[in-house]
Structure formats: C-alpha cells, structure tokens
Amino acid sequence: SGVGDMKENSSIIEAFDFVILGTVLFLIAIGVAFIYSSGINSDGILVTKEYIKQIVWGGIGLVFLIAFALYDYRKFERHAYWFFLALIIVLVYTKLFGRYVNGARSWLGLGDFGIQPSEFGKVIFIVTLAKYLDGSKNENPLKRLFISSLIFLVPVGLILIQPDMGTASVYIPIFFIICFMAGIPIRYLTFLLFSGVSMILFTVLPVWNEYIVHGASSFVNVLSNMKLKLFLIIATFSIALISMLVRRYLNGKKYYYWIAYGFLILSLGLAFSTFAGKVLKDYQIKRLIVFMDPTVDPLGSGWNIIQSKIAIGSGGLSGRSFLHGTQSHYRFLPQQSTDFIFSILSEELGFFGGAFIFFLYSVLMFRTLHIIKKCNIEFGIYIASGILAILFIHFFINVGMVMGIMPITGIPLLFMSYGGSSLITAMTCMGLLMSISYRKFDFL
C-alpha cells in the first residue's frame, strides 16, 4: 500500500512541468508588483487594491492549472462540440445582456465581479478546431478549410459585434497555426491570409488618407465612393472569374490560375472592407493607423502611444527603480495596470528589466515548441500549437503596442496585466500544456 501511494504521488509530481510552472509564477509575481506600483499616485498613496484582486485571481488560476494538468486532455475531445455550442450561446447572451466595459459589451457579472467569455472562449475554440481537424484528416482539404473557417468565423463574428477587435484578433493566428499544423495546403491559407490583409488595408486606407497624408492619394479617394468601390468589386471579381474559366475550359496556362487567385483576393478584400467599415467604430479604425504618426491625434488615439514611449524611453538602461516611475504615478498612462503594464516595468526597471521579460516569455514559447515536437498525438499537437499562438500574439502585439510599432488593440500581456479572465485563461492553457507534455508518448 505504501509503495502504491509513493508511485501515485510520483505520478502526480511528474504531471507538472516545473519549467513552465516556475516561469508562469515568476511572471505573475512581477505582474502583481507592477500592478501595485501602478496603483500609487504622485503623493505616494496607494489608491487601488487591484494587486490584491490579481493575487486572488492568480490563486484561482493556479487551481485551474493544477486541475487541467492532472486531467487527461484527450477526454475533452468527445465533448468539444457541446462546449463550442455553449460558447456560442454565452457570446450571444453577452451581446444582448452583457455589461459595457471600455466601450464593448463583452462582460458578464454583477458589481465588481465580472468575466469575459471571449477570453475563456479561446480555449474552447482551440479544442473544437483541434477535434475537427484531427477527425477529418482523410477528407477533402477544401472541405476541411471551409468547415474550419465556419468554426472560426462564428465566435469571431460575435466578438467583433460586441465590439472587441483586440480579443477577436487573437483568434486569427490560432486558426492559421492549427490549420497549418493539420496539413491544410499553404495556398489555401495564404489565400485567406491575403484576403484578410487586403480587407484591413482597404478599410483603413480612407482613414490613413484623411489623417496621415491629408487626402493626397486620389486612388484612395475611390474607396470612399461607394459607386466606384462597387465597380471595382465587380471588375476584379469578373477578371478572376474569366481567368478561372479560361484555365479550366480552354486549357489555359498556369498563370491564369494565379491571375484568378490574385484578383479574387482583391475582390474579397474590397467587399469585406465595406462590411468591416460599418462594423468597426471610427476610433478603432483610427487606432489601426495612428501608431504611424501619433501626433495626428495627440490628445485622442495617439495619447496612449506617446505617453507609453515617453515612459519606456525615460527608463534608460536600468530604470528609475521600483515605485519611482513618473508616467504611471502622475496618471499619464491610461489603463496602465492592464494594457500598458510593460511601460511601467520598462520605466522602473529599464532596458534590462524589459529584456528579462523577453527572456521569460521565450522560455515559455520554446518549452511549448519542445512539447509540440515530442508529442505523438495529433489532437495534442494541435492544442499545443494553438496555445503557442496565444502566447506569441499576446506578447508580440502588446509589447509592440506599448513601443509604438503596433496599433493599440487592447490585448493584455499574459500573466502580468491586471485582469482575472485573461489570467485564468492563460493558466488554464498552461495546465493543458502540462497535460499534453505528461501524456506526450501515449497513444489513443
């Protein structure tokens, strides 16, 4: 009996990846410290208790991490579609009856307690997409891409109409990386990617033309004229259709395929940009371009970027020292405990502190790559790939955002930014990673 208990205890210990666990707890501790710093005003008085809430959420997140690490992740596969249906119902309910926070109806809860379903939805989306792609390996690639796109578009569409562009954007790299790992042909994925890029480009170009170059581009003015834009959509689609017909029925050369490919991308980009322009708010579109020149709106969309760059620059190599930052204590940084936590850290710890955060996130990402490489179960590989996408995109966009090289999108820095939904979701993902790592040599 004693030997059996020792084996069971040993098995439980082996379920935890202590590299991941230690790195995550270290990042959370640093985050709590700088959330505390963000709550101190210019008189040295602590004016918020956010750091205490973050500690509580970290404790709850640790419970989730342990539970998911010990649970066999493969059992989620059989219930994935039911989880996905529940997610859709909750997102619809949130849009209809949720609370407004920062201009988006994306929260559920009462009083000070609230959850953001779209954050937890990332995990359900990953598991659902992984289940479908794992079970459809022998089906037509185009059919797999079409159904995968539906699994992607339904939750993302519901999140966009909240509207929460930042959270919705995180679903995009998850989708592409899992589909790539599942063997969806590159030409299909690049078609979707370039269609999306062209949609964003055609959506923001009129705003860019108005605020950055001040109407200098006559071509861009065409995009603001609905009749001319409709003509462009019809023309580009017609060229694509004719090229496809020539290629298929008249034994046309292969370049007809690529002509159709390119013009269909343009046609879809123009068409969907019309829809995007109606869904996205003016301030959201402006955020997508104002990072190129924050001075065009220094007291509005450009304010956050300007103040963040001042904070990071004033930190120098070694920083002003902990609790001695000026940008945060004088309240120049809006949402400083959430989106701009890295700015506070960089001001107080300088370049060396920022570099250390880069190192810690690199440890998590390389550890995730190691788990993907060693895993023998495709369902697990797809889930781990989706989690890697979450880690990378949150870090890349948030740090790029506060440095002024990426648009302001409201994406938090995982484990460090203030917020319960984000922290618990991230720790759930780490628990799933540990479950995959522990069972990486198993077979279904």
DRENROLUM-119175 format. One record per residue (C-alpha): x negated, y negated, z; residue in three letters; residue number from 1. Coordinates in pm, whole numbers. Layout:
BEGIN
+--------+--------+--------+-----+-----+
:     c1 :     c2 :     c3 :  aa :   i :
+--------+--------+--------+-----+-----+
:      X :      Y :      Z : ala : NUM :
...
+--------+--------+--------+-----+-----+
END
This chain:
BEGIN
+--------+--------+--------+-----+-----+
:     c1 :     c2 :     c3 :  aa :   i :
+--------+--------+--------+-----+-----+
:      0 :      0 :      0 : ser :   1 :
:   -285 :   -237 :     89 : gly :   2 :
:   -463 :   -156 :   -238 : val :   3 :
:   -141 :   -222 :   -429 : gly :   4 :
:    -96 :   -562 :   -262 : asp :   5 :
:   -456 :   -654 :   -344 : met :   6 :
:   -403 :   -564 :   -711 : lys :   7 :
:    -81 :   -765 :   -721 : glu :   8 :
:   -249 :  -1068 :   -563 : asn :   9 :
:   -540 :  -1033 :   -804 : ser :  10 :
:   -295 :  -1019 :  -1096 : ser :  11 :
:   -122 :  -1337 :   -978 : ile :  12 :
:   -455 :  -1520 :   -948 : ile :  13 :
:   -555 :  -1408 :  -1299 : glu :  14 :
:   -236 :  -1567 :  -1435 : ala :  15 :
:   -379 :  -1913 :  -1367 : phe :  16 :
:   -627 :  -2079 :  -1599 : asp :  17 :
:   -823 :  -2279 :  -1342 : phe :  18 :
:   -993 :  -2492 :  -1609 : val :  19 :
:   -653 :  -2620 :  -1721 : ile :  20 :
:   -515 :  -2641 :  -1368 : leu :  21 :
:   -814 :  -2832 :  -1232 : gly :  22 :
:   -823 :  -3075 :  -1526 : thr :  23 :
:   -449 :  -3144 :  -1503 : val :  24 :
:   -456 :  -3205 :  -1126 : leu :  25 :
:   -756 :  -3435 :  -1170 : phe :  26 :
:   -574 :  -3639 :  -1437 : leu :  27 :
:   -263 :  -3661 :  -1218 : ile :  28 :
:   -470 :  -3781 :   -920 : ala :  29 :
:   -634 :  -4050 :  -1135 : ile :  30 :
:   -292 :  -4148 :  -1268 : gly :  31 :
:   -147 :  -4183 :   -917 : val :  32 :
:   -444 :  -4401 :   -814 : ala :  33 :
:   -391 :  -4644 :  -1102 : phe :  34 :
:    -12 :  -4642 :  -1067 : ile :  35 :
:    -85 :  -4756 :   -712 : tyr :  36 :
:   -319 :  -5024 :   -849 : ser :  37 :
:    -51 :  -5141 :  -1095 : ser :  38 :
:    188 :  -5196 :   -804 : gly :  39 :
:    -34 :  -5454 :   -633 : ile :  40 :
:     31 :  -5818 :   -713 : asn :  41 :
:   -210 :  -6113 :   -724 : ser :  42 :
:   -175 :  -6164 :   -347 : asp :  43 :
:   -291 :  -5809 :   -279 : gly :  44 :
:     57 :  -5695 :   -173 : ile :  45 :
:    196 :  -5359 :   -284 : leu :  46 :
:    531 :  -5443 :   -446 : val :  47 :
:    641 :  -5100 :   -575 : thr :  48 :
:    647 :  -4743 :   -447 : lys :  49 :
:    606 :  -4586 :   -789 : glu :  50 :
:    294 :  -4399 :   -685 : tyr :  51 :
:    491 :  -4212 :   -415 : ile :  52 :
:    753 :  -4106 :   -671 : lys :  53 :
:    474 :  -3992 :   -903 : gln :  54 :
:    329 :  -3772 :   -625 : ile :  55 :
:    675 :  -3618 :   -570 : val :  56 :
:    718 :  -3556 :   -942 : trp :  57 :
:    369 :  -3410 :   -955 : gly :  58 :
:    469 :  -3166 :   -680 : gly :  59 :
:    785 :  -3068 :   -870 : ile :  60 :
:    580 :  -3036 :  -1188 : gly :  61 :
:    336 :  -2806 :  -1009 : leu :  62 :
:    626 :  -2577 :   -916 : val :  63 :
:    730 :  -2568 :  -1283 : phe :  64 :
:    372 :  -2499 :  -1389 : leu :  65 :
:    338 :  -2206 :  -1146 : ile :  66 :
:    678 :  -2062 :  -1240 : ala :  67 :
:    609 :  -2074 :  -1615 : phe :  68 :
:    256 :  -1939 :  -1572 : ala :  69 :
:    384 :  -1634 :  -1384 : leu :  70 :
:    685 :  -1574 :  -1610 : tyr :  71 :
:    637 :  -1374 :  -1932 : asp :  72 :
:    688 :  -1639 :  -2201 : tyr :  73 :
:    789 :  -1372 :  -2455 : arg :  74 :
:   1123 :  -1334 :  -2277 : lys :  75 :
:   1218 :  -1686 :  -2386 : phe :  76 :
:   1233 :  -1570 :  -2747 : glu :  77 :
:   1560 :  -1381 :  -2708 : arg :  78 :
:   1740 :  -1686 :  -2562 : his :  79 :
:   1574 :  -1959 :  -2770 : ala :  80 :
:   1874 :  -2040 :  -2990 : tyr :  81 :
:   2104 :  -2073 :  -2689 : trp :  82 :
:   1856 :  -2315 :  -2530 : phe :  83 :
:   1848 :  -2509 :  -2856 : phe :  84 :
:   2229 :  -2530 :  -2871 : leu :  85 :
:   2231 :  -2655 :  -2511 : ala :  86 :
:   1971 :  -2919 :  -2603 : leu :  87 :
:   2186 :  -3048 :  -2891 : ile :  88 :
:   2493 :  -3070 :  -2665 : ile :  89 :
:   2294 :  -3260 :  -2399 : val :  90 :
:   2147 :  -3501 :  -2658 : leu :  91 :
:   2497 :  -3576 :  -2794 : val :  92 :
:   2624 :  -3630 :  -2439 : tyr :  93 :
:   2326 :  -3857 :  -2367 : thr :  94 :
:   2401 :  -4071 :  -2671 : lys :  95 :
:   2765 :  -4107 :  -2568 : leu :  96 :
:   2737 :  -4142 :  -2190 : phe :  97 :
:   2368 :  -4187 :  -2104 : gly :  98 :
:   2206 :  -4485 :  -1929 : arg :  99 :
:   2035 :  -4767 :  -2113 : tyr : 100 :
:   1665 :  -4792 :  -2024 : val : 101 :
:   1433 :  -5022 :  -2222 : asn : 102 :
:   1691 :  -5068 :  -2497 : gly : 103 :
:   1765 :  -4697 :  -2554 : ala : 104 :
:   2050 :  -4480 :  -2427 : arg : 105 :
:   1820 :  -4188 :  -2358 : ser : 106 :
:   1858 :  -4118 :  -1985 : trp : 107 :
:   2095 :  -3917 :  -1767 : leu : 108 :
:   2133 :  -3965 :  -1393 : gly : 109 :
:   2257 :  -4187 :  -1114 : leu : 110 :
:   2084 :  -4463 :   -921 : gly : 111 :
:   1709 :  -4430 :   -910 : asp : 112 :
:   1719 :  -4066 :  -1022 : phe : 113 :
:   1719 :  -4001 :  -1393 : gly : 114 :
:   1593 :  -3753 :  -1651 : ile : 115 :
:   1513 :  -3797 :  -2018 : gln : 116 :
:   1649 :  -3492 :  -2205 : pro : 117 :
:   1447 :  -3569 :  -2518 : ser : 118 :
:   1126 :  -3510 :  -2318 : glu : 119 :
:   1231 :  -3165 :  -2198 : phe : 120 :
:   1365 :  -3104 :  -2548 : gly : 121 :
:   1008 :  -3086 :  -2681 : lys : 122 :
:    956 :  -2752 :  -2505 : val : 123 :
:   1287 :  -2611 :  -2631 : ile : 124 :
:   1212 :  -2733 :  -2983 : phe : 125 :
:    870 :  -2564 :  -2979 : ile : 126 :
:   1011 :  -2232 :  -2855 : val : 127 :
:   1303 :  -2239 :  -3104 : thr : 128 :
:   1086 :  -2321 :  -3404 : leu : 129 :
:    830 :  -2059 :  -3296 : ala : 130 :
:   1105 :  -1797 :  -3265 : lys : 131 :
:   1247 :  -1868 :  -3611 : tyr : 132 :
:    911 :  -1875 :  -3789 : leu : 133 :
:    794 :  -1562 :  -3606 : asp : 134 :
:   1107 :  -1372 :  -3713 : gly : 135 :
:   1107 :  -1491 :  -4074 : ser : 136 :
:    754 :  -1400 :  -4183 : lys : 137 :
:    875 :  -1195 :  -4481 : asn : 138 :
:   1135 :  -1441 :  -4608 : glu : 139 :
:   1106 :  -1691 :  -4894 : asn : 140 :
:    870 :  -1977 :  -4793 : pro : 141 :
:   1106 :  -2243 :  -4927 : leu : 142 :
:   1393 :  -2098 :  -4723 : lys : 143 :
:   1171 :  -2091 :  -4414 : arg : 144 :
:   1078 :  -2456 :  -4466 : leu : 145 :
:   1440 :  -2558 :  -4522 : phe : 146 :
:   1569 :  -2393 :  -4203 : ile : 147 :
:   1267 :  -2515 :  -4005 : ser : 148 :
:   1342 :  -2867 :  -4128 : ser : 149 :
:   1700 :  -2836 :  -4004 : leu : 150 :
:   1574 :  -2723 :  -3661 : ile : 151 :
:   1355 :  -3034 :  -3667 : phe : 152 :
:   1599 :  -3289 :  -3808 : leu : 153 :
:   1896 :  -3224 :  -3579 : val : 154 :
:   1730 :  -3315 :  -3245 : pro : 155 :
:   1509 :  -3583 :  -3402 : val : 156 :
:   1810 :  -3748 :  -3566 : gly : 157 :
:   1996 :  -3753 :  -3233 : leu : 158 :
:   1692 :  -3903 :  -3058 : ile : 159 :
:   1646 :  -4169 :  -3328 : leu : 160 :
:   2003 :  -4296 :  -3292 : ile : 161 :
:   1956 :  -4344 :  -2914 : gln : 162 :
:   1728 :  -4519 :  -3043 : pro : 163 :
:   1398 :  -4377 :  -2915 : asp : 164 :
:   1148 :  -4390 :  -3200 : met : 165 :
:    847 :  -4313 :  -2979 : gly : 166 :
:    975 :  -3981 :  -2844 : thr : 167 :
:   1114 :  -3880 :  -3185 : ala : 168 :
:    774 :  -3939 :  -3346 : ser : 169 :
:    613 :  -3678 :  -3118 : val : 170 :
:    832 :  -3406 :  -3273 : tyr : 171 :
:    674 :  -3470 :  -3615 : ile : 172 :
:    321 :  -3332 :  -3552 : pro : 173 :
:    472 :  -3044 :  -3352 : ile : 174 :
:    677 :  -2948 :  -3658 : phe : 175 :
:    390 :  -2975 :  -3907 : phe : 176 :
:    132 :  -2791 :  -3696 : ile : 177 :
:    362 :  -2498 :  -3610 : ile : 178 :
:    473 :  -2467 :  -3975 : cys : 179 :
:    110 :  -2476 :  -4088 : phe : 180 :
:     14 :  -2203 :  -3838 : met : 181 :
:    314 :  -1997 :  -3955 : ala : 182 :
:    187 :  -1995 :  -4314 : gly : 183 :
:    425 :  -2242 :  -4479 : ile : 184 :
:    250 :  -2339 :  -4809 : pro : 185 :
:     42 :  -2655 :  -4786 : ile : 186 :
:    205 :  -2808 :  -5095 : arg : 187 :
:    546 :  -2794 :  -4923 : tyr : 188 :
:    416 :  -2951 :  -4605 : leu : 189 :
:    227 :  -3225 :  -4790 : thr : 190 :
:    544 :  -3299 :  -4987 : phe : 191 :
:    735 :  -3356 :  -4662 : leu : 192 :
:    446 :  -3549 :  -4509 : leu : 193 :
:    402 :  -3787 :  -4802 : phe : 194 :
:    780 :  -3831 :  -4830 : ser : 195 :
:    785 :  -3937 :  -4466 : gly : 196 :
:    486 :  -4166 :  -4507 : val : 197 :
:    642 :  -4331 :  -4812 : ser : 198 :
:    970 :  -4376 :  -4622 : met : 199 :
:    786 :  -4555 :  -4339 : ile : 200 :
:    586 :  -4760 :  -4590 : leu : 201 :
:    893 :  -4876 :  -4782 : phe : 202 :
:   1073 :  -4951 :  -4453 : thr : 203 :
:    801 :  -5174 :  -4308 : val : 204 :
:    676 :  -5339 :  -4627 : leu : 205 :
:    951 :  -5607 :  -4634 : pro : 206 :
:    870 :  -5700 :  -4272 : val : 207 :
:    497 :  -5693 :  -4347 : trp : 208 :
:    561 :  -5917 :  -4647 : asn : 209 :
:    754 :  -6165 :  -4433 : glu : 210 :
:    530 :  -6182 :  -4124 : tyr : 211 :
:    179 :  -6086 :  -4237 : ile : 212 :
:    139 :  -6212 :  -4596 : val : 213 :
:    432 :  -6458 :  -4583 : his : 214 :
:    612 :  -6346 :  -4898 : gly : 215 :
:    302 :  -6326 :  -5116 : ala : 216 :
:    397 :  -5994 :  -5278 : ser : 217 :
:    666 :  -6015 :  -5547 : ser : 218 :
:    675 :  -5633 :  -5575 : phe : 219 :
:    769 :  -5601 :  -5208 : val : 220 :
:   1046 :  -5856 :  -5257 : asn : 221 :
:   1207 :  -5599 :  -5486 : val : 222 :
:   1252 :  -5368 :  -5186 : leu : 223 :
:   1465 :  -5631 :  -5014 : ser : 224 :
:   1705 :  -5647 :  -5309 : asn : 225 :
:   1947 :  -5354 :  -5279 : met : 226 :
:   2041 :  -5352 :  -5651 : lys : 227 :
:   1678 :  -5345 :  -5765 : leu : 228 :
:   1595 :  -5086 :  -5500 : lys : 229 :
:   1880 :  -4863 :  -5618 : leu : 230 :
:   1749 :  -4898 :  -5974 : phe : 231 :
:   1402 :  -4787 :  -5855 : leu : 232 :
:   1550 :  -4485 :  -5675 : ile : 233 :
:   1742 :  -4376 :  -5987 : ile : 234 :
:   1442 :  -4438 :  -6215 : ala : 235 :
:   1190 :  -4245 :  -6001 : thr : 236 :
:   1433 :  -3956 :  -5948 : phe : 237 :
:   1508 :  -3941 :  -6322 : ser : 238 :
:   1138 :  -3921 :  -6408 : ile : 239 :
:   1095 :  -3643 :  -6152 : ala : 240 :
:   1398 :  -3451 :  -6289 : leu : 241 :
:   1288 :  -3484 :  -6654 : ile : 242 :
:    936 :  -3368 :  -6566 : ser : 243 :
:   1075 :  -3061 :  -6385 : met : 244 :
:   1298 :  -2973 :  -6682 : leu : 245 :
:   1009 :  -3011 :  -6929 : val : 246 :
:    786 :  -2796 :  -6710 : arg : 247 :
:   1049 :  -2524 :  -6669 : arg : 248 :
:   1221 :  -2501 :  -7008 : tyr : 249 :
:    972 :  -2642 :  -7261 : leu : 250 :
:    661 :  -2467 :  -7129 : asn : 251 :
:    516 :  -2799 :  -7026 : gly : 252 :
:    165 :  -2818 :  -6888 : lys : 253 :
:     98 :  -2802 :  -6518 : lys : 254 :
:     55 :  -3177 :  -6483 : tyr : 255 :
:    432 :  -3211 :  -6538 : tyr : 256 :
:    474 :  -3031 :  -6206 : tyr : 257 :
:    256 :  -3288 :  -6031 : trp : 258 :
:    436 :  -3578 :  -6204 : ile : 259 :
:    766 :  -3443 :  -6072 : ala : 260 :
:    605 :  -3386 :  -5732 : tyr : 261 :
:    481 :  -3746 :  -5705 : gly : 262 :
:    791 :  -3922 :  -5836 : phe : 263 :
:   1023 :  -3711 :  -5621 : leu : 264 :
:    823 :  -3822 :  -5317 : ile : 265 :
:    866 :  -4185 :  -5422 : leu : 266 :
:   1237 :  -4136 :  -5485 : ser : 267 :
:   1299 :  -3975 :  -5145 : leu : 268 :
:   1083 :  -4233 :  -4969 : gly : 269 :
:   1282 :  -4519 :  -5123 : leu : 270 :
:   1616 :  -4352 :  -5049 : ala : 271 :
:   1543 :  -4264 :  -4687 : phe : 272 :
:   1385 :  -4604 :  -4619 : ser : 273 :
:   1726 :  -4758 :  -4687 : thr : 274 :
:   1874 :  -4537 :  -4415 : phe : 275 :
:   1580 :  -4599 :  -4179 : ala : 276 :
:   1614 :  -4974 :  -4222 : gly : 277 :
:   1972 :  -4952 :  -4092 : lys : 278 :
:   1893 :  -4716 :  -3801 : val : 279 :
:   1576 :  -4883 :  -3670 : leu : 280 :
:   1607 :  -5209 :  -3482 : lys : 281 :
:   1424 :  -5519 :  -3606 : asp : 282 :
:   1188 :  -5518 :  -3306 : tyr : 283 :
:   1099 :  -5153 :  -3374 : gln : 284 :
:   1008 :  -5223 :  -3736 : ile : 285 :
:    810 :  -5530 :  -3631 : lys : 286 :
:    613 :  -5317 :  -3383 : arg : 287 :
:    503 :  -5095 :  -3672 : leu : 288 :
:    320 :  -5382 :  -3841 : ile : 289 :
:    242 :  -5642 :  -3576 : val : 290 :
:    -61 :  -5447 :  -3450 : phe : 291 :
:   -237 :  -5554 :  -3772 : met : 292 :
:   -205 :  -5918 :  -3662 : asp : 293 :
:    -58 :  -5960 :  -3311 : pro : 294 :
:    -85 :  -6340 :  -3343 : thr : 295 :
:    215 :  -6349 :  -3579 : val : 296 :
:    434 :  -6293 :  -3271 : asp : 297 :
:    207 :  -6359 :  -2971 : pro : 298 :
:    491 :  -6403 :  -2719 : leu : 299 :
:    704 :  -6117 :  -2855 : gly : 300 :
:    596 :  -5795 :  -3024 : ser : 301 :
:    230 :  -5896 :  -3020 : gly : 302 :
:    215 :  -5983 :  -2647 : trp : 303 :
:    153 :  -5630 :  -2519 : asn : 304 :
:   -131 :  -5564 :  -2763 : ile : 305 :
:   -301 :  -5897 :  -2694 : ile : 306 :
:   -289 :  -5856 :  -2316 : gln : 307 :
:   -397 :  -5491 :  -2334 : ser : 308 :
:   -702 :  -5575 :  -2546 : lys : 309 :
:   -794 :  -5852 :  -2303 : ile : 310 :
:   -772 :  -5603 :  -2014 : ala : 311 :
:   -985 :  -5340 :  -2187 : ile : 312 :
:  -1241 :  -5596 :  -2306 : gly : 313 :
:  -1276 :  -5758 :  -1965 : ser : 314 :
:  -1367 :  -5421 :  -1812 : gly : 315 :
:  -1701 :  -5408 :  -1993 : gly : 316 :
:  -1917 :  -5101 :  -1931 : leu : 317 :
:  -1850 :  -5032 :  -1563 : ser : 318 :
:  -1529 :  -5229 :  -1496 : gly : 319 :
:  -1419 :  -5479 :  -1234 : arg : 320 :
:  -1391 :  -5197 :   -975 : ser : 321 :
:  -1080 :  -5022 :   -843 : phe : 322 :
:   -795 :  -5254 :   -733 : leu : 323 :
:   -972 :  -5562 :   -873 : his : 324 :
:   -815 :  -5585 :  -1219 : gly : 325 :
:   -659 :  -5919 :  -1307 : thr : 326 :
:   -434 :  -5840 :  -1605 : gln : 327 :
:   -225 :  -5593 :  -1406 : ser : 328 :
:   -225 :  -5775 :  -1072 : his : 329 :
:   -116 :  -6100 :  -1235 : tyr : 330 :
:    153 :  -5907 :  -1426 : arg : 331 :
:     31 :  -5992 :  -1775 : phe : 332 :
:     83 :  -5631 :  -1887 : leu : 333 :
:    447 :  -5526 :  -1929 : pro : 334 :
:    523 :  -5160 :  -1848 : gln : 335 :
:    173 :  -5140 :  -1706 : gln : 336 :
:    231 :  -4827 :  -1498 : ser : 337 :
:    374 :  -4634 :  -1796 : thr : 338 :
:    262 :  -4712 :  -2149 : asp : 339 :
:    -40 :  -4923 :  -2052 : phe : 340 :
:   -192 :  -4723 :  -1767 : ile : 341 :
:   -509 :  -4671 :  -1974 : phe : 342 :
:   -551 :  -5051 :  -1999 : ser : 343 :
:   -555 :  -5082 :  -1620 : ile : 344 :
:   -804 :  -4797 :  -1587 : leu : 345 :
:  -1031 :  -4945 :  -1853 : ser : 346 :
:  -1026 :  -5288 :  -1688 : glu : 347 :
:  -1113 :  -5148 :  -1344 : glu : 348 :
:  -1348 :  -4862 :  -1444 : leu : 349 :
:  -1475 :  -4997 :  -1776 : gly : 350 :
:  -1602 :  -4804 :  -2076 : phe : 351 :
:  -1746 :  -4526 :  -1859 : phe : 352 :
:  -1409 :  -4464 :  -1693 : gly : 353 :
:  -1233 :  -4456 :  -2028 : gly : 354 :
:  -1494 :  -4217 :  -2167 : ala : 355 :
:  -1438 :  -3985 :  -1872 : phe : 356 :
:  -1065 :  -3972 :  -1953 : ile : 357 :
:  -1157 :  -3887 :  -2313 : phe : 358 :
:  -1370 :  -3602 :  -2177 : phe : 359 :
:  -1089 :  -3461 :  -1961 : leu : 360 :
:   -839 :  -3461 :  -2247 : tyr : 361 :
:  -1100 :  -3299 :  -2472 : ser : 362 :
:  -1135 :  -3019 :  -2215 : val : 363 :
:   -758 :  -2956 :  -2229 : leu : 364 :
:   -745 :  -2959 :  -2608 : met : 365 :
:  -1048 :  -2734 :  -2659 : phe : 366 :
:   -914 :  -2496 :  -2395 : arg : 367 :
:   -584 :  -2483 :  -2585 : thr : 368 :
:   -770 :  -2410 :  -2910 : leu : 369 :
:   -952 :  -2127 :  -2732 : his : 370 :
:   -619 :  -1978 :  -2620 : ile : 371 :
:   -481 :  -2001 :  -2975 : ile : 372 :
:   -791 :  -1830 :  -3114 : lys : 373 :
:   -777 :  -1542 :  -2864 : lys : 374 :
:   -400 :  -1480 :  -2870 : cys : 375 :
:   -277 :  -1171 :  -3061 : asn : 376 :
:     94 :  -1260 :  -3055 : ile : 377 :
:    215 :  -1496 :  -3327 : glu : 378 :
:    502 :  -1627 :  -3115 : phe : 379 :
:    245 :  -1730 :  -2854 : gly : 380 :
:     14 :  -1881 :  -3116 : ile : 381 :
:    296 :  -2100 :  -3248 : tyr : 382 :
:    394 :  -2220 :  -2898 : ile : 383 :
:     33 :  -2299 :  -2805 : ala : 384 :
:    -10 :  -2485 :  -3136 : ser : 385 :
:    296 :  -2698 :  -3060 : gly : 386 :
:    158 :  -2779 :  -2714 : ile : 387 :
:   -175 :  -2876 :  -2871 : leu : 388 :
:     16 :  -3113 :  -3099 : ala : 389 :
:    183 :  -3273 :  -2795 : ile : 390 :
:   -150 :  -3320 :  -2615 : leu : 391 :
:   -322 :  -3467 :  -2919 : phe : 392 :
:    -48 :  -3702 :  -3038 : ile : 393 :
:     27 :  -3842 :  -2693 : his : 394 :
:   -339 :  -3911 :  -2627 : phe : 395 :
:   -423 :  -4040 :  -2976 : phe : 396 :
:   -123 :  -4272 :  -3010 : ile : 397 :
:   -119 :  -4402 :  -2651 : asn : 398 :
:   -492 :  -4482 :  -2638 : val : 399 :
:   -483 :  -4619 :  -2993 : gly : 400 :
:   -180 :  -4828 :  -2900 : met : 401 :
:   -342 :  -4994 :  -2599 : val : 402 :
:   -660 :  -5059 :  -2801 : met : 403 :
:   -458 :  -5233 :  -3071 : gly : 404 :
:   -532 :  -4988 :  -3352 : ile : 405 :
:   -190 :  -4816 :  -3345 : met : 406 :
:    166 :  -4955 :  -3330 : pro : 407 :
:    344 :  -4994 :  -2996 : ile : 408 :
:    574 :  -4691 :  -2980 : thr : 409 :
:    634 :  -4632 :  -2609 : gly : 410 :
:    452 :  -4298 :  -2595 : ile : 411 :
:    315 :  -4232 :  -2242 : pro : 412 :
:    -30 :  -4098 :  -2156 : leu : 413 :
:     42 :  -3745 :  -2036 : leu : 414 :
:    -27 :  -3667 :  -1668 : phe : 415 :
:   -127 :  -4028 :  -1597 : met : 416 :
:    161 :  -4255 :  -1698 : ser : 417 :
:    438 :  -4312 :  -1444 : tyr : 418 :
:    746 :  -4104 :  -1520 : gly : 419 :
:    899 :  -3783 :  -1393 : gly : 420 :
:   1042 :  -3640 :  -1717 : ser : 421 :
:    712 :  -3680 :  -1905 : ser : 422 :
:    502 :  -3539 :  -1619 : leu : 423 :
:    724 :  -3235 :  -1551 : ile : 424 :
:    748 :  -3158 :  -1924 : thr : 425 :
:    370 :  -3177 :  -1963 : ala : 426 :
:    313 :  -2949 :  -1664 : met : 427 :
:    573 :  -2705 :  -1797 : thr : 428 :
:    371 :  -2694 :  -2119 : cys : 429 :
:     57 :  -2617 :  -1919 : met : 430 :
:    239 :  -2334 :  -1743 : gly : 431 :
:    342 :  -2191 :  -2082 : leu : 432 :
:    -19 :  -2215 :  -2198 : leu : 433 :
:   -133 :  -2020 :  -1892 : met : 434 :
:    133 :  -1755 :  -1955 : ser : 435 :
:     12 :  -1720 :  -2315 : ile : 436 :
:   -352 :  -1706 :  -2203 : ser : 437 :
:   -281 :  -1438 :  -1941 : tyr : 438 :
:    -99 :  -1220 :  -2198 : arg : 439 :
:   -314 :  -1304 :  -2500 : lys : 440 :
:   -425 :   -943 :  -2557 : phe : 441 :
:    -76 :   -794 :  -2514 : asp : 442 :
:    145 :   -683 :  -2797 : phe : 443 :
:    522 :   -696 :  -2813 : leu : 444 :
+--------+--------+--------+-----+-----+
END
